[in-house]
Amino acid sequence: MARKIELKDGSIVRYPEEKDLKEILKDLSSDDVVGSTVIPKNAPESDKIKYKLCSKILEYKLAKNLSQKELAEKIGLDEPEASRVLHYKIERYSIERLLGYAVILYPKLTIEVLAA
């Protein structure tokens, strides 16, 4: 069931219920879905870190114009596993594992932790 929200101009916008959004996110994170996983704005910090590490790995692939297979070989993965990293399937990985892949690509990688 969709939520209806009336805007100031009188128009109505329909949004999925919170439980439906969680189910959609879970489904999109599945390996059966082709495409990149998106994390919510209120995701845990650990998920945000993993997402950023995947982003840096993808950035490297694009900057070096590597095929997925070439990237996989460079970081010691098979091609399907590299695809999961490149599509942000972060629930499959620890921060340490993704950091290990990133360090192979960026040997001088530094991580900075800031307190807000």
CYANA upper distance limits for C-alpha pairs under 8 A (distance plus 0.5 A):
  1 MET  CA     16 PRO  CA      7.21
  1 MET  CA     17 GLU  CA      7.05
  2 ALA  CA     14 ARG  CA      6.43
  2 ALA  CA     15 TYR  CA      5.86
  2 ALA  CA     16 PRO  CA      5.00
  2 ALA  CA     17 GLU  CA      6.17
  3 ARG  CA     14 ARG  CA      5.98
  3 ARG  CA     15 TYR  CA      5.57
  3 ARG  CA     16 PRO  CA      6.46
  3 ARG  CA     17 GLU  CA      6.57
  4 LYS  CA     12 ILE  CA      6.87
  4 LYS  CA     13 VAL  CA      6.18
  4 LYS  CA     14 ARG  CA      5.04
  4 LYS  CA     15 TYR  CA      6.92
  5 ILE  CA     12 ILE  CA      6.09
  5 ILE  CA     13 VAL  CA      5.73
  5 ILE  CA     14 ARG  CA      6.81
  5 ILE  CA     15 TYR  CA      8.28
  6 GLU  CA     10 GLY  CA      6.42
  6 GLU  CA     11 SER  CA      6.26
  6 GLU  CA     12 ILE  CA      4.97
  6 GLU  CA     13 VAL  CA      6.84
  7 LEU  CA     11 SER  CA      5.94
  7 LEU  CA     12 ILE  CA      6.62
  7 LEU  CA     13 VAL  CA      7.84
 16 PRO  CA     20 ASP  CA      6.50
 16 PRO  CA     21 LEU  CA      6.74
 17 GLU  CA     21 LEU  CA      6.84
 18 GLU  CA     22 LYS  CA      6.83
 19 LYS  CA     23 GLU  CA      6.83
 20 ASP  CA     24 ILE  CA      6.69
 21 LEU  CA     25 LEU  CA      6.67
 22 LYS  CA     26 LYS  CA      6.65
 23 GLU  CA     27 ASP  CA      6.65
 24 ILE  CA     28 LEU  CA      6.61
 25 LEU  CA     29 SER  CA      6.70
 25 LEU  CA     37 THR  CA      8.45
 25 LEU  CA     38 VAL  CA      8.17
 25 LEU  CA     39 ILE  CA      8.48
 26 LYS  CA     30 SER  CA      7.23
 27 ASP  CA     33 VAL  CA      8.07
 28 LEU  CA     33 VAL  CA      6.41
 28 LEU  CA     37 THR  CA      6.69
 29 SER  CA     33 VAL  CA      7.62
 29 SER  CA     37 THR  CA      5.97
 29 SER  CA     89 LYS  CA      6.62
 29 SER  CA     91 GLU  CA      8.46
 30 SER  CA     89 LYS  CA      8.28
 31 ASP  CA     84 ARG  CA      8.03
 31 ASP  CA     89 LYS  CA      8.18
 35 GLY  CA     87 HIS  CA      6.58
 36 SER  CA     86 LEU  CA      8.12
 36 SER  CA     87 HIS  CA      4.59
 36 SER  CA     88 TYR  CA      6.20
 36 SER  CA     89 LYS  CA      7.88
 37 THR  CA     87 HIS  CA      6.61
 37 THR  CA     88 TYR  CA      5.76
 37 THR  CA     89 LYS  CA      6.52
 38 VAL  CA     88 TYR  CA      8.01
 39 ILE  CA     43 ALA  CA      6.80
 39 ILE  CA     47 ASP  CA      8.24
 39 ILE  CA     48 LYS  CA      8.26
 39 ILE  CA     51 TYR  CA      8.44
 43 ALA  CA     47 ASP  CA      6.76
 43 ALA  CA     48 LYS  CA      7.14
 44 PRO  CA     48 LYS  CA      7.02
 45 GLU  CA     49 ILE  CA      6.71
 46 SER  CA     50 LYS  CA      6.80
 46 SER  CA     95 ILE  CA      7.79
 47 ASP  CA     51 TYR  CA      6.52
 47 ASP  CA     90 ILE  CA      7.46
 47 ASP  CA     91 GLU  CA      8.42
 48 LYS  CA     52 LYS  CA      6.67
 49 ILE  CA     53 LEU  CA      6.74
 49 ILE  CA     95 ILE  CA      7.61
 50 LYS  CA     54 CYS  CA      6.77
 50 LYS  CA     90 ILE  CA      6.58
 50 LYS  CA     93 TYR  CA      8.31
 50 LYS  CA     94 SER  CA      7.97
 50 LYS  CA     95 ILE  CA      6.11
 50 LYS  CA     98 LEU  CA      7.30
 51 TYR  CA     55 SER  CA      6.67
 51 TYR  CA     88 TYR  CA      6.69
 51 TYR  CA     90 ILE  CA      7.01
 52 LYS  CA     56 LYS  CA      6.76
 53 LEU  CA     57 ILE  CA      6.85
 53 LEU  CA     98 LEU  CA      6.77
 53 LEU  CA     99 LEU  CA      7.11
 53 LEU  CA    102 ALA  CA      7.21
 54 CYS  CA     58 LEU  CA      6.71
 54 CYS  CA     85 VAL  CA      6.37
 54 CYS  CA     86 LEU  CA      6.65
 54 CYS  CA     87 HIS  CA      8.38
 54 CYS  CA     88 TYR  CA      6.44
 54 CYS  CA     90 ILE  CA      8.41
 54 CYS  CA     98 LEU  CA      7.56
 55 SER  CA     59 GLU  CA      6.51
 55 SER  CA     86 LEU  CA      7.98
 55 SER  CA     88 TYR  CA      8.25
 56 LYS  CA     60 TYR  CA      6.69
 56 LYS  CA    102 ALA  CA      7.60
 57 ILE  CA     61 LYS  CA      6.90
 57 ILE  CA     85 VAL  CA      8.47
 57 ILE  CA     86 LEU  CA      7.62
 57 ILE  CA    101 TYR  CA      8.17
 57 ILE  CA    102 ALA  CA      6.49
 57 ILE  CA    105 LEU  CA      7.98
 58 LEU  CA     62 LEU  CA      6.76
 58 LEU  CA     86 LEU  CA      6.13
 59 GLU  CA     63 ALA  CA      6.53
 60 TYR  CA     64 LYS  CA      6.53
 60 TYR  CA    105 LEU  CA      7.74
 61 LYS  CA     65 ASN  CA      6.34
 61 LYS  CA     66 LEU  CA      5.66
 61 LYS  CA     67 SER  CA      7.82
 61 LYS  CA     68 GLN  CA      8.15
 61 LYS  CA     71 LEU  CA      6.99
 62 LEU  CA     66 LEU  CA      7.04
 66 LEU  CA     70 GLU  CA      6.28
 66 LEU  CA     71 LEU  CA      6.63
 67 SER  CA     71 LEU  CA      6.79
 68 GLN  CA     72 ALA  CA      6.58
 68 GLN  CA     79 GLU  CA      7.02
 68 GLN  CA     82 ALA  CA      7.35
 68 GLN  CA     83 SER  CA      7.48
 69 LYS  CA     73 GLU  CA      6.74
 69 LYS  CA     78 ASP  CA      8.11
 69 LYS  CA     79 GLU  CA      5.87
 69 LYS  CA     82 ALA  CA      8.36
 70 GLU  CA     74 LYS  CA      6.71
 71 LEU  CA     75 ILE  CA      6.87
 71 LEU  CA     82 ALA  CA      7.81
 72 ALA  CA     76 GLY  CA      6.37
 72 ALA  CA     77 LEU  CA      5.25
 72 ALA  CA     78 ASP  CA      6.17
 72 ALA  CA     79 GLU  CA      5.97
 72 ALA  CA     81 GLU  CA      8.21
 72 ALA  CA     82 ALA  CA      5.76
 73 GLU  CA     77 LEU  CA      6.48
 73 GLU  CA     78 ASP  CA      7.51
 73 GLU  CA     79 GLU  CA      8.45
 74 LYS  CA    104 ILE  CA      8.35
 74 LYS  CA    105 LEU  CA      8.40
 75 ILE  CA    101 TYR  CA      6.18
 75 ILE  CA    104 ILE  CA      6.82
 75 ILE  CA    105 LEU  CA      7.91
 77 LEU  CA     81 GLU  CA      6.57
 77 LEU  CA     82 ALA  CA      6.55
 78 ASP  CA     82 ALA  CA      6.84
 79 GLU  CA     83 SER  CA      6.67
 80 PRO  CA     84 ARG  CA      6.95
 81 GLU  CA     85 VAL  CA      7.06
 82 ALA  CA     86 LEU  CA      6.68
 83 SER  CA     87 HIS  CA      6.56
 84 ARG  CA     88 TYR  CA      6.78
 84 ARG  CA     89 LYS  CA      5.77
 85 VAL  CA     89 LYS  CA      6.42
 85 VAL  CA     90 ILE  CA      7.65
 89 LYS  CA     93 TYR  CA      8.32
 90 ILE  CA     94 SER  CA      8.34
 93 TYR  CA     97 ARG  CA      6.78
 93 TYR  CA     98 LEU  CA      7.14
 94 SER  CA     98 LEU  CA      6.98
 95 ILE  CA     99 LEU  CA      6.42
 96 GLU  CA    100 GLY  CA      6.61
 97 ARG  CA    101 TYR  CA      7.11
 98 LEU  CA    102 ALA  CA      6.76
 99 LEU  CA    103 VAL  CA      6.58
100 GLY  CA    104 ILE  CA      6.97
101 TYR  CA    105 LEU  CA      7.22
102 ALA  CA    106 TYR  CA      6.41
102 ALA  CA    109 LEU  CA      8.17
103 VAL  CA    107 PRO  CA      5.42
103 VAL  CA    108 LYS  CA      7.76
103 VAL  CA    109 LEU  CA      6.54
